[in-house]
Amino acid sequence: MLSRVVVKLSGEALAGDARFGIDPTTLSATASEVAAAANHAQLSLVIGGGNLFRGAGDAGLGAVGVGRVTGDHMGMLATLINALAFRDALVALGTPAVVLGSHAIPTVAEGYSVHETLGHLQAGTVVLHAGGTGNPLFTTDTAACLRGIETGADLIVKATKVDGVYSADPLMDSAAERFDELTYMEVLDRRLEVMDLTAITLCREHGMPVVVCDATRPGTLTRIVCGAKVGTRIS
């Protein structure tokens, strides 16, 4: 059984079929899965913001002068919105949770520190890391890996809508091969779209294993923290 796990959840995972915003039913169901897993391990989450904002370029704001750095900061704020909603959904289920932001916002979110995070985790509180790394040009995948390394996690779980890593998009290529295990270098050399290269390189340098799994299947997260082999393991 694992003692401490960081879960990376995409913002789109909270949108449900709407693909934008936060779907209440999806939010509640996902929070229930996290709450169940939190009975077996110390959990922290990094949630993306793509259901609310995907950068100045995708939004067409660059044409009116909104730059990449500003767009990234806007995306960081989107992750805070998701984290606040997820916190309250967990609390409604009876699971204590707290939001720690890469930038503190008084009355909204505490500022992140390793010390505060460990204190909350050891007390049985689920920690939601908001604001990415706090710097533009870095993804929330990288933020999840960074927080996992900083807090001495046993594993990073990349929660997706597919049951592991494939040689190609299984929705587009019926011949795509699914991998049970991969090395960091195999991911990098094949340029498999698991996480961005910065995130995978960071995990490789610090020996942080990653499991990619289908988070839409009930009980998946609990099975992983209890030691079951699920999805694709990268180490």
C-alpha positions as CSV (number, residue, x, y, z in Angstrom):
1,M,0.0,0.0,0.0
2,L,1.2,3.5,-0.9
3,S,1.4,6.1,1.9
4,R,1.4,9.4,-0.1
5,V,0.2,10.0,-3.6
6,V,-0.2,13.1,-5.9
7,V,-3.1,12.9,-8.4
8,K,-3.0,15.0,-11.5
9,L,-6.5,15.6,-12.8
10,S,-7.3,17.6,-15.9
11,G,-9.7,20.4,-15.8
12,E,-11.6,18.9,-18.7
13,A,-12.4,15.9,-16.5
14,L,-14.7,18.2,-14.4
15,A,-16.6,19.4,-17.4
16,G,-18.4,16.2,-18.1
17,D,-20.1,16.0,-21.5
18,A,-20.4,19.8,-21.6
19,R,-16.6,20.2,-22.2
20,F,-16.7,23.6,-20.6
21,G,-17.2,24.7,-17.0
22,I,-17.8,22.4,-14.0
23,D,-20.5,19.8,-14.3
24,P,-22.0,19.2,-10.8
25,T,-22.6,15.5,-11.3
26,T,-19.1,14.9,-12.6
27,L,-17.6,16.9,-9.8
28,S,-19.4,15.0,-7.1
29,A,-18.6,11.6,-8.7
30,T,-14.9,12.5,-9.0
31,A,-14.7,13.8,-5.5
32,S,-16.3,10.6,-4.2
33,E,-13.5,8.6,-5.8
34,V,-10.9,10.8,-4.2
35,A,-12.6,10.6,-0.8
36,A,-12.7,6.8,-1.0
37,A,-9.0,6.7,-1.9
38,A,-8.1,9.2,0.9
39,N,-9.1,6.5,3.4
40,H,-6.1,4.5,2.4
41,A,-3.3,7.1,1.7
42,Q,-2.3,10.7,2.1
43,L,-3.6,12.4,-1.1
44,S,-2.9,15.7,-2.8
45,L,-4.3,16.8,-6.1
46,V,-3.2,19.1,-8.9
47,I,-6.2,20.1,-11.1
48,G,-5.7,21.7,-14.5
49,G,-7.8,24.6,-15.7
50,G,-8.6,23.7,-19.3
51,N,-12.3,23.5,-18.7
52,L,-12.3,27.2,-18.0
53,F,-9.3,28.7,-19.9
54,R,-6.7,27.2,-22.3
55,G,-4.4,30.1,-22.8
56,A,-4.4,33.4,-24.7
57,G,-3.6,31.7,-28.0
58,D,-6.5,29.2,-27.9
59,A,-8.9,31.9,-26.8
60,G,-7.9,34.2,-29.6
61,L,-6.8,36.9,-27.1
62,G,-3.4,37.2,-28.6
63,A,-4.9,39.1,-31.5
64,V,-5.9,41.9,-29.1
65,G,-2.6,42.0,-27.3
66,V,-2.9,39.5,-24.5
67,G,0.5,37.8,-24.2
68,R,1.5,34.3,-23.5
69,V,2.6,35.1,-19.9
70,T,-0.6,36.9,-19.1
71,G,-2.6,34.0,-20.6
72,D,-0.7,31.5,-18.4
73,H,-1.4,33.5,-15.3
74,M,-5.1,33.5,-16.3
75,G,-4.9,29.7,-16.6
76,M,-3.4,29.5,-13.1
77,L,-6.4,31.4,-11.8
78,A,-8.6,28.9,-13.6
79,T,-7.0,26.1,-11.6
80,L,-7.8,27.9,-8.4
81,I,-11.5,28.0,-9.4
82,N,-11.5,24.2,-10.0
83,A,-9.6,23.6,-6.7
84,L,-12.1,25.6,-4.7
85,A,-15.0,23.7,-6.1
86,F,-13.3,20.4,-5.6
87,R,-12.5,21.3,-2.0
88,D,-16.1,22.0,-1.2
89,A,-17.2,18.8,-2.9
90,L,-14.9,16.8,-0.7
91,V,-15.9,18.6,2.5
92,A,-19.6,17.9,1.6
93,L,-18.7,14.2,1.6
94,G,-17.1,14.5,5.0
95,T,-13.5,14.5,3.8
96,P,-11.4,17.4,5.1
97,A,-9.7,19.3,2.3
98,V,-7.7,22.5,1.9
99,V,-6.5,24.6,-1.1
100,L,-2.9,25.7,-1.1
101,G,-2.1,28.2,-3.9
102,S,1.2,28.9,-5.5
103,H,0.3,32.5,-4.8
104,A,-1.6,33.2,-1.6
105,I,-4.9,35.0,-1.9
106,P,-6.1,36.1,1.6
107,T,-9.6,34.9,2.4
108,V,-9.5,32.5,-0.6
109,A,-6.5,30.2,-0.4
110,E,-3.4,29.7,1.8
111,G,0.0,30.0,0.2
112,Y,1.8,26.8,-0.6
113,S,4.7,25.5,1.4
114,V,6.1,22.1,1.8
115,H,5.8,22.3,5.6
116,E,2.1,23.3,5.5
117,T,1.4,20.6,2.9
118,L,3.0,17.9,5.0
119,G,1.2,19.0,8.1
120,H,-2.2,18.8,6.4
121,L,-1.4,15.4,4.8
122,Q,-0.3,13.9,8.1
123,A,-3.6,15.2,9.7
124,G,-5.6,13.3,7.0
125,T,-6.5,16.4,5.0
126,V,-6.6,16.2,1.2
127,V,-4.5,19.0,-0.2
128,L,-5.5,20.7,-3.5
129,H,-2.6,22.5,-5.1
130,A,-3.8,25.4,-7.2
131,G,-1.9,27.8,-9.5
132,G,0.4,25.3,-11.1
133,T,4.1,26.0,-10.3
134,G,3.4,29.6,-9.9
135,N,5.4,30.5,-13.0
136,P,4.3,30.9,-16.6
137,L,5.4,28.5,-19.3
138,F,5.1,25.4,-17.1
139,T,2.2,22.9,-17.3
140,T,0.1,21.5,-14.4
141,D,1.7,18.2,-15.2
142,T,5.0,19.6,-14.3
143,A,3.4,21.2,-11.2
144,A,2.1,17.7,-10.1
145,C,5.5,16.2,-10.5
146,L,7.2,19.0,-8.7
147,R,4.8,18.9,-5.7
148,G,5.2,15.1,-5.6
149,I,9.0,15.4,-5.4
150,E,8.9,18.2,-2.9
151,T,6.6,16.3,-0.5
152,G,8.2,12.9,-0.8
153,A,5.3,11.2,-2.5
154,D,5.5,7.6,-3.5
155,L,3.7,8.0,-6.8
156,I,2.2,10.5,-9.3
157,V,-1.1,9.4,-10.8
158,K,-2.0,10.9,-14.1
159,A,-5.8,10.5,-14.3
160,T,-7.1,10.4,-17.8
161,K,-10.0,9.0,-19.9
162,V,-7.9,6.1,-21.3
163,D,-6.7,3.0,-19.4
164,G,-3.0,3.6,-19.9
165,V,-0.4,4.8,-22.4
166,Y,-0.7,3.7,-26.1
167,S,1.7,3.8,-29.0
168,A,-0.9,5.9,-30.8
169,D,-4.3,7.4,-30.0
170,P,-6.5,4.3,-29.5
171,L,-9.6,6.3,-30.5
172,M,-8.0,7.0,-33.9
173,D,-5.9,3.8,-34.5
174,S,-7.4,0.4,-33.7
175,A,-3.9,-1.1,-34.0
176,A,-2.5,1.1,-31.2
177,E,-0.4,-0.9,-28.7
178,R,-1.1,-0.5,-25.0
179,F,1.9,-0.6,-22.6
180,D,1.8,-2.1,-19.1
181,E,5.2,-0.6,-18.2
182,L,7.5,2.0,-19.7
183,T,10.8,3.6,-18.8
184,Y,11.2,7.3,-18.7
185,M,13.6,7.1,-21.6
186,E,11.1,5.1,-23.7
187,V,8.5,7.8,-23.1
188,L,11.1,10.5,-24.1
189,D,12.6,8.7,-27.1
190,R,9.2,7.7,-28.5
191,R,7.7,11.1,-27.6
192,L,4.7,9.4,-26.2
193,E,2.0,11.9,-25.3
194,V,1.9,11.1,-21.6
195,M,3.0,14.3,-20.0
196,D,5.1,17.2,-21.4
197,L,8.8,16.5,-21.7
198,T,9.7,18.8,-18.8
199,A,7.4,16.8,-16.4
200,I,8.8,13.4,-17.5
201,T,12.4,14.6,-17.3
202,L,11.8,15.9,-13.8
203,C,10.4,12.6,-12.7
204,R,13.3,10.7,-14.3
205,E,15.9,12.9,-12.6
206,H,14.3,12.3,-9.2
207,G,13.1,8.7,-9.6
208,M,9.4,9.6,-9.2
209,P,7.2,6.8,-10.7
210,V,4.1,7.8,-12.7
211,V,0.9,5.7,-13.3
212,V,-1.4,6.7,-16.1
213,C,-4.9,5.4,-15.7
214,D,-8.6,5.7,-16.6
215,A,-10.0,7.8,-13.7
216,T,-13.6,7.4,-15.1
217,R,-13.7,3.8,-13.9
218,P,-15.1,3.6,-10.3
219,G,-12.6,2.4,-7.8
220,T,-9.5,2.9,-9.9
221,L,-7.8,5.4,-7.6
222,T,-8.4,3.3,-4.5
223,R,-7.0,0.2,-6.2
224,I,-3.9,2.1,-7.2
225,V,-3.2,3.5,-3.7
226,C,-3.8,0.0,-2.3
227,G,-1.0,-1.4,-4.5
228,A,-2.9,-2.9,-7.5
229,K,-1.3,-2.8,-10.9
230,V,-3.6,-0.5,-12.9
231,G,-2.9,1.4,-16.1
232,T,0.6,2.0,-17.4
233,R,3.5,2.5,-14.9
234,I,6.4,4.7,-15.9
235,S,9.6,4.3,-13.9
